[in-house]
C-alpha cells in the first residue's frame, strides 16, 4: 500500500515505535537539561574550535534545542514525523562535535581513549536512524518521494 504524504500523521505507529519515540524524547530532554546544568563543561569540550560562536553559548543553545526536541517527541504525537526529522537533522548537525572530540583527542563523558571516541562516532548515525524510524519520519519522507517541501507542507496541514 502506498503511503499518502498528506495524511502521514494519521498513520499508526507500532507500540515499539511509540516506546522508542518516547525513550528518545526522554533521552534528549535529559541531555538538554544536562547541557544547562551538571555536564556543561563536558559538553563544552565537544564544541569544535572552528565554531564562530562562544562555546558556552553553543552548549546552552543546543541544550535548549534538545529539551524542545525531547518534549516535542514525547508530547506532540500528531507532529511526530516532523519532530523526528528535526531530531535527525539535529543529530547530523552536532556530529562535527563528535568528530572533533575524536580528532583532537578530547576526553569527555568517559571517552578517554582513541578507541572509545572512535566507537562513539558510530552511534550518531544510529541516533539519526532511531529518530527517523521511531517517529515514522522515514515512512513519511518516502511517501513524499523525499520531497522535503511536500513533507513540510503536509506536516503543517494539521
N, C-alpha and C positions, 0 to 999 in steps of 0.2 A: 504494500500500500504506500502510495506516495504522500509524503508529508506536505502540508499546506503551510507556507510561511506566515499566512495571515492569521492562523489560529494555533500556532505552536504553543502558546501559553496555556491552552486548554488541554494539551496532550498530557496524559497522566504520566507521572514518574513512578517508578517502582519503589517499593518500601526501601530497598537497598540504596537506590539513588537518593531518595529523600534523606535517609540516615546519613549518607556521606556528604550531602549538601549541608546539612545542619552541623555535622562534625567539622567541615571545612570552615563554616561560619564561626564556630566556637574557637577553632584554631586561630583564625585571622583576628578575631576580637581580642583574644588573649595576647597574641603577638603585638597587636596595636597598643594595648594597654601597657605592655612591657616596654615598647618603644618610648613611651612617655614617662615611665617610672623606673623600675629596678634594673632593666637591661639597656638603658640608654647608652652607656659607654660601649657596651658590646656592639650595639647596632651602629654606633658612630664609627667603629673600626671598619665597618663594611662599606662605608661611603668612599667611593674612589676619589683619589686626589684631583682628578681632572674635572670633577663636577663643579660647575661655576657658581655654586651656592654654598653658603655656610653649612658645614656638615651637620651641625646640631639642628638647623632649620630643616634640612633634608630628612633627618630622623623624625622630627616632630610631624612634618607633613606626611611622611609615609606611614607613621603611626595612626594619624587621623584617618587616612585613606583606608588602612587596614581595618580599623574599627568600623568605618562606614560600610565597607565591603562585607565584613563579618556579620554585622547586624542586618544588612540587606539580604544576604544569603539565608539567614535564619528566618526573617520575618516578611520579606517581600516575595512570597512564593509565586505570585502571578507574574512577577518580573524575573523569575529565576534564571531564564536563559540570558537575559540582558546582564544580570548580576554575574553569571558565570563567565560571560565574555569579558566583562570588566575585570574580574579577578584574574582570568588567564592573561589578559594584557598587562595587568599589574605585575604578575609573576615574571613575565617576559621583560618588562622594563627594569625590574630590580636585579635581574640576572647578572648584569655587569658588576654589581657589588660582590656577588659570589666569585666571579672570575677574578676580580681584583684581590679578593682575600686569598685566593689560591696563588695567583701570580706573584703577589707581594709578600707571601708567607705570613699573613697576619693571623695571630691567634685570637679567636673569639668563639664563644659558645662551645668550648671544649674541643674545637677543631684546631689542635695544636701540632699536627703533623701534616706533611705534604699529602700523605695518603688519605687522611681523614678529609682534608679540604678538597682533594680531587674527587673522592667518592661523593661528597656533598653536591658537587656540580650535577650529578646525575639525578638528584632529587627534584631539581627545579622543573625539568620537563614533565616529571610525574605530577607535580602540582598543577601545571597547565592542563594536563590531560584530566586530572581529577576535577578541576573546576568546570571544564567543558562537558565532561560526561555526567557528573552528578547533577548538573542543572539542566541538562537537555540542550545546552547551547550548541553542541556539536550537531545534534539532530536538526535543530532549528537553522543553523548555518547551511547544512546540506539541503534542507527544504527550500531555502532561499537561493540555492545554487551558488553559495559562497559570495553572494552579492551583499556586502555589508550594509549598503544603503537600504536594500529591501528588508534586510533583517531588522535594522533600526526603525524603519518605517512601521513594520509590523509590531515591533516591541512597544512603540509609543501609541499604537492604536489600541488602547485598553478597551 
